[in-house]
């Protein structure tokens, strides 16, 4: 995968997420970042991807929404699935690859 250009503030946020957020929150963000831009994952899909229980995933998605201030960085699609902003997703992918 080619390295994607990301704004510095989002690269810094991805770094902060990897060091200051709970492992489960960052794992969920990484799973969301791995999807096609604009696609969400259901709670069940996130649980499967991360290995956490649905209860933990649901709670941590809520915590992520609060920490990121909701839209535009983390929004819900028409099926109520969490979706990361494409540039934040790119920043997380870039951070994971480094």
C-alpha positions as CSV (number, residue, x, y, z in Angstrom):
1,X,0.0,0.0,0.0
2,X,1.4,3.4,-0.9
3,X,2.0,5.9,1.9
4,X,-0.8,8.3,2.0
5,X,-0.4,12.0,2.6
6,X,-2.1,13.1,5.8
7,X,-2.4,16.4,7.6
8,X,0.1,16.9,10.4
9,X,-2.6,17.3,13.0
10,X,-4.2,14.0,12.1
11,X,-0.8,12.3,12.1
12,X,-0.3,13.6,15.6
13,X,-3.8,12.5,16.6
14,X,-3.0,9.0,15.3
15,X,0.2,8.9,17.3
16,X,-1.7,10.1,20.4
17,X,-4.3,7.5,19.9
18,X,-1.7,4.7,19.8
19,X,0.0,5.9,23.0
20,X,-2.7,7.5,25.2
21,X,-6.0,5.7,24.3
22,X,-6.9,2.3,25.6
23,X,-5.6,-0.6,23.6
24,X,-9.2,-1.6,22.8
25,X,-10.0,1.9,21.5
26,X,-7.0,2.0,19.3
27,X,-7.6,-1.6,18.1
28,X,-11.2,-0.6,17.1
29,X,-9.9,2.6,15.4
30,X,-7.3,0.4,13.5
31,X,-10.1,-2.0,12.4
32,X,-12.2,0.9,11.2
33,X,-9.2,2.4,9.4
34,X,-8.6,-0.8,7.5
35,X,-12.0,-0.6,5.8
36,X,-12.6,1.1,2.5
37,X,-13.0,4.8,3.0
38,X,-16.5,5.7,4.0
39,X,-17.4,2.1,5.0
40,X,-18.4,1.3,8.6
41,X,-18.3,-1.9,10.5
42,X,-21.1,-3.1,12.7
43,X,-20.5,-3.8,16.4
44,X,-20.5,-7.5,15.6
45,X,-18.0,-7.1,12.8
46,X,-15.8,-5.0,15.0
47,X,-15.9,-7.6,17.7
48,X,-14.9,-10.3,15.2
49,X,-12.1,-8.1,13.8
50,X,-10.7,-7.1,17.2
51,X,-11.4,-10.1,19.4
52,X,-13.2,-8.0,22.0
53,X,-16.7,-8.8,23.1
54,X,-19.6,-6.9,21.6
55,X,-20.2,-5.2,24.9
56,X,-16.6,-3.9,25.1
57,X,-16.7,-2.8,21.5
58,X,-20.0,-0.9,22.0
59,X,-18.6,0.8,25.1
60,X,-15.3,1.7,23.5
61,X,-16.9,3.0,20.3
62,X,-18.9,5.4,22.5
63,X,-15.7,6.4,24.3
64,X,-14.0,7.0,20.9
65,X,-16.9,9.1,19.8
66,X,-16.5,11.3,22.9
67,X,-12.7,11.5,22.7
68,X,-12.8,12.5,19.0
69,X,-15.7,14.9,19.4
70,X,-17.9,12.9,17.1
71,X,-18.4,14.2,13.6
72,X,-16.5,14.7,11.4
73,X,-13.7,12.5,12.7
74,X,-16.1,9.6,13.8
75,X,-19.6,9.5,12.5
76,X,-22.4,6.9,12.1
77,X,-23.6,5.8,8.7
78,X,-27.2,5.2,7.8
79,X,-27.0,1.7,9.4
80,X,-25.6,3.2,12.7
81,X,-22.2,1.7,12.0
82,X,-19.2,3.8,13.1
83,X,-17.1,5.3,10.3
84,X,-13.8,7.1,10.6
85,X,-13.1,10.3,8.5
86,X,-11.0,9.2,5.5
87,X,-8.1,11.4,6.4
88,X,-8.0,10.1,10.0
89,X,-8.2,6.5,8.7
90,X,-5.2,7.3,6.4
91,X,-3.3,8.7,9.4
92,X,-3.9,5.6,11.5
93,X,-2.9,3.3,8.6
94,X,0.2,5.4,8.0
95,X,1.1,5.2,11.7
96,X,0.5,1.4,11.8
97,X,2.8,1.0,8.8
98,X,5.6,3.1,10.3
